[in-house]
Amino acid sequence: MVRAWHIDESKLDENKLELSENERELVNLEDLKEHTGVLYWKLNADTYNEDGTLDEIRKCRGYTYADEIEVSSKTLPNFDVMIKKFASEHLHTDEEIRFILAGKGYFDVRDANSDDWIRIEVVGGDLIILPAGIYHRLVLDKDRYIKAKRNDVKGSFLDRMENGSANMWGMGFSTELRIPFPFSPKISP
Ligand SMILES: [Fe+2]
């Protein structure tokens, strides 16, 4: 099961991505959905092609695009530049959909009310959908490797400026062809 917890930016450093159990203030999936709009499902990274679970979600949400990205120093051109970009706070004008095939990373998302960070740890089999308009970033773990399927290409990438606006989740970004949030496919979350 995916793990998510509140993080205090002032106490973070690159060597301390993994907080101890005592230091974590865990967030359950229901609260995560309520405070950020993030949706999550656990699929089987080895059998998702045959069991049809990813296809079911794609069909229900109207996704027509798919590609794969392998974030590693060996396969991704301009690796250092790109991981810096992923780790900078930004939003998109459309959903960000990631199905993790291998490796590990952390999606940090802003709580829509408090603007605090919530860190979501993702590994193989995790499918995560960040809603349009939510500020977020992707931080790699110490192994600096993650491989994922993407289903989104339409939305613009907007960096958060200093004194930037709050999350714009739910503020009228295009959702045509999408099943309205919340959405529950017939597979276990
Ligand atoms: Fe993003």
Residues whose N, C-alpha, C, O or C-beta is under 5 A from the ligand:
A	BS01	LIG	E96
